[in-house]
């Protein structure tokens, strides 16, 4: 099953070392290692049969390699986010010219202040979009997002977050009704109907995997997660994102994944 044919990524800048982090004990990212890991990440995406658009680094935005937070792309159009972290506020504007290469005015909407929304808080399950109410995504942002989705015939389900930065920090959909869950998401009623694969606390970072056209990209160093995904019958691709973990970034954060008709 092919659901994606395009991916957008942005190269990390040297300012990456100044990215936002909730885990300073992990140390600062090493730029040279981050570049090597980013190269490998792009190759993993290409293995999934997609065309990858690689954008240049934005040194003025240390977290700008985490492009997922700038935009949510649905089968009906793109929604430009308004990131909740002050230092990231301009990233969506920087992304919009690239989004306009794929979508016209009619199919691009915006989350505007005082609403905030980051794509890391949004998980697509078919035509339903689960949205985490978090420190980065507020009630007004969710209201605007739900209104846009409703206009496109899509559904929004709000999920209150208690402990994690973003929704997809701890829950990720792998298609075929399968879902990786960790921490607070294990018991959330919103996900009762799915086949939940529980990720142990010591491998919680590994819950952030990406399903791409039948394959699943899994972060390196999380053997329980990797085996669980293999046991579900998926082809697994493993890649190292340890430098990005130091600034609260996971696999999904590093890309915008979507389908556009090219007839």
Secondary structure by P-SEA (a helix, b strand, c coil): cccccbbbbbbbccccccccccccccccccaaaaaaaaaaaaaaaaaabbbbbbbcccccccccccccccccccccbbbbbbccccccccccccaaaaaaacccccccccccccbbbbcccccccccbbbbbbcccccaaaaaaaaaaaaaacbbbbbbbbccccccccccccccccbbbbcccccccccccccccccccccccccccccccccbbbbbcccaaaaaaaaaaccbbbbbbaaaaaaacccccccccccccccc
